[in-house]
Amino acid sequence: MEIRTIEVVEDRTSASRCDEGFLKLARLRLRNHYSDGTTSDVYPCDVVSRPGSDAVVAVLYEVDAERRVHVLLRENTRPPIWLRRQRRFEHPDPREYDSILEVVAGLIEDGDGPGDAGLARRAALEAREEVGISAEAGAFVPIGGETFASPGTSDEKVYFCAGAVKLDEREAPTGDGSVMEEAGGAVLRELGEAIEACRRGEIPDMKTELALLRLADHLGYLPQLRAFVDELPEEWRRRYRSLGVAGPVGRAGRGA
């Protein structure tokens, strides 16, 4: 099922408070206190928050028998991006984004639990809801540290993990009951091709590009060469250094 158009039924902006709705806006006036005892002028600062603030990104992947790395992305319509076509920008946007490809992601919720185990539990739930992949929480491992999504305006922090799964064992997504997940689907891409699509602007989502690059490093996979590190000449293998927290897994990095 595809979305043909999005109708703005009501614009409640002028009648709503900053602390209403899914996103909440704290409109603050701040003053900096410096180490030399001086202070700054008072200045405005708006902070956008949403429930829980923090989110987990889950890259679902499989390495096939020929050692090609495949990733499963979610295609979805994002109303804020779709509605850009109704605005005027100083730098004209040549594209109308009917849908966007993204990695699986979701807000961390109460009951997920603390630490990496809680993040893995949430990743597994989101995989089932968004793309119909059933995987145990133990299939997901961290790939690098967390990042802030937009530190100038939001306090949201994003955690990254990867899950080795069987991508051909998909079922119908369960969804989360929201209209946001009624349309869309799952798209399979080769890892290097997906990264190239990000660079071309065809996958215009920052968390997705970052997650795919982290997955490549986690696997010890060089997308430009379509090769793993252990396939390189010995001299180059010695010089290779993974930038991730979790080291390269080479031949072990196949779908569970």
Helices and strands as residue ranges (DSSP letters): G 13-15, E 24-30, E 43-49, E 55-63, E 69-76, H 79-82, G 83-86, E 100-102, E 104-107, H 115-131, G 137-139, E 140-142, E 147-148, E 157-164, G 179-181, E 185-190, H 191-199, H 206-219, E 221-222, E 227-228, G 229-231, H 234-239, G 250-252
